[in-house]
């Protein structure tokens, strides 16, 4: 299990979105794989941090249907480690 989590939200702003994805996929992502993750150094680890309207969305029939597919079940069954945490917004500060 990872001892740390680094969450980064990015709005590409005025940079062309295709260029942003190209940089992320071909420079930033591969460079990130050289930093020790939760497994062996350089071993890929994956983090998904989708934004939700609220934690209750995880009980929505549409969400449950989206995560209840044979392909998903097969892939997740082979995962060595899987951790799921749900967070809700406590205080919002407008900038």
PEFENMO-V809711 format. One record per helix or strand. SS is the DSSP state (a for helix, b for strand). FROM is the first residue (numbers start at 1). LEN is the number of residues. Records with the same first field share a line. If there is no record, write none. Layout:
BEGIN
SS=FROM-LEN ; FROM-LEN
END
This chain:
BEGIN
a=17-16 ; 55-5 ; 61-6 ; 70-8
END
